[in-house]
Amino acid sequence: MISTGTLMLCKALLTAGAIMGFLLRELWLLRRMRREDEARKAAVQSAAQSPETREEGVTGTAGG
């Protein structure tokens, strides 16, 4: 027969493992979100620095 102390220890270890797994998952998600945010900011900055090919505007170029 398994003693009560052994069962309590197993329960505590299982709980600690579940909590650690949840925290590791959250850390992984936070890192992924930060990487995606940095990539999005870098893409916006590179798009802002590249020469634009769009027209300047109809009102500024038309003489009247």
matplotlib code that plots the C-alpha trace (Angstrom):
import matplotlib.pyplot as plt

x = [0.0, 1.2, 1.5, -0.4, 2.9, 3.9, 0.5, 0.8, 4.3, 3.2, 0.3, 2.6, 5.0, 2.3, 0.8, 4.3, 4.9, 1.6, 2.3, 5.8, 4.4, 1.9, 4.5, 6.9, 4.1, 3.3, 7.0, 7.2, 4.0, 5.4, 8.7, 6.8, 4.6, 7.7, 9.5, 6.4, 6.0, 9.7, 9.4, 6.3, 8.1, 11.1, 8.9, 7.2, 10.5, 11.9, 8.8, 9.0, 12.7, 12.2, 11.4, 7.7, 6.2, 2.8, 1.6, 2.2, -1.4, -3.8, -4.3, -0.6, 0.3, -2.7, -2.3, -5.4]
y = [0.0, 3.5, 5.8, 9.1, 11.0, 9.5, 10.3, 13.9, 14.2, 12.8, 15.3, 18.2, 17.2, 16.8, 20.2, 21.8, 20.2, 21.5, 25.0, 24.9, 23.7, 26.5, 29.1, 27.8, 28.0, 31.5, 32.5, 30.9, 32.8, 36.1, 35.6, 34.7, 37.8, 40.0, 38.5, 39.1, 42.7, 43.4, 41.9, 44.0, 47.2, 46.4, 45.8, 49.2, 50.9, 49.4, 50.2, 53.8, 54.1, 52.6, 54.9, 55.1, 54.6, 56.0, 59.3, 62.5, 63.6, 65.1, 68.4, 69.3, 68.5, 70.0, 73.6, 75.7]
z = [0.0, -0.8, 2.2, 2.4, 2.3, -1.0, -2.5, -1.2, -2.7, -6.0, -6.0, -5.3, -8.0, -10.5, -9.6, -9.8, -13.2, -14.5, -13.2, -14.7, -18.1, -18.1, -17.3, -19.9, -22.5, -21.5, -21.8, -25.3, -26.4, -25.1, -26.9, -30.1, -29.8, -29.2, -32.2, -34.4, -33.1, -33.8, -37.3, -38.0, -36.8, -38.9, -41.9, -41.4, -41.0, -44.1, -46.1, -44.8, -45.9, -49.3, -52.2, -52.8, -56.3, -55.6, -57.1, -55.1, -55.4, -58.0, -56.2, -56.0, -59.6, -61.5, -62.5, -62.6]

ax = plt.figure().add_subplot(projection="3d")
ax.plot(x, y, z, "-o")
ax.set_aspect("equal")
plt.show()
